[in-house]
Amino acid sequence: MTDKGRITKDGIRIYEPSDFAGMHKAGQLTAKILDDIAELVVPGATTGSIDDAIRNMVEEAGATSATIGYKGYQHASCISINHVVCHGIPGDKKLKDGDIVNIDVTVIEDGWFGDSSRMYVAGKLSRKAERLIQVTHDSLMKGIEAAKPGNTFGDIGHAIQSYAESHRMSVVRDFCGHGLGRVFHAPPNVLHYGRAGTGAVLEEGMFFTIEPMINLGRPETKVLSDDWTAVTRDKSLSAQFEHSIGITADGCDIFTLSPAGKFHPTYG
């Protein structure tokens, strides 16, 4: 990052136009890894084997996993199945037919962080899960549409919340998006709910994630005894999509677009 970047009164860093290239490079590596693991998400596969493949892909690219060693975490991804909202720990668990899976990967390339997650399906997709995945994907895209200079972070949250709730689904409030760039997590907290016109005003050069978690049931979550895995309290299905973006002069730039068009699990 150049020394010209400044910090807003809300503590949000404003990056220089030249910084977008680094974020694109990191974001595209993350997106390619998420593309390449799609074929591994099948019934019978273990979440640990998928994480091993991700770790190898990061290393082969000459990049670094942002999550290995982060607050003691020892894996290159978070893999969250069915009613797991986020931060599922890879291990010996085998995927079953019909499982829906969120895989979240963050890499560091040349000092820049690329952070994205998307949904996958092992085997046959049920109708209710398909509907949840579609609404969650579209909720993210509604939030991204609201991400432009002059709007507020409340506009992003309101766009996501109003869309999800119009489909009788709920928005998780216990987790949020975040600023990033040359650090993993930074201001602002990007809430996926809220009132239009509230919060900090978006400015060109802000980098952050939008990553709504949408539940078929109620929004409440709880964290299990491993201190990582978050699940829905009512055991309803949960889904999440995440992009990293940068605010431009007239909208936003999505750093983590899928090179192969596989961001949505029904791409085929």
Beta strands, then each sheet from edge to edge (+ up, - down):
strand 1: 6-7
strand 2: 13-14
strand 3: 64-65
strand 4: 78-81
strand 5: 84-86
strand 6: 100-109
strand 7: 112-121
strand 8: 170-171
strand 9: 177-179
strand 10: 186-190
strand 11: 207-210
strand 12: 213-215
strand 13: 221-223
strand 14: 230-232
strand 15: 238-240
strand 16: 243-247
strand 17: 252-254
sheet 1: 1+ 2-
sheet 2: 3+ 6- 4+
sheet 3: 3+ 6- 7+
sheet 4: 5+ 14- 13+
sheet 5: 8+ 12- 15+
sheet 6: 9+ 10-
sheet 7: 11+ 16- 17+
end
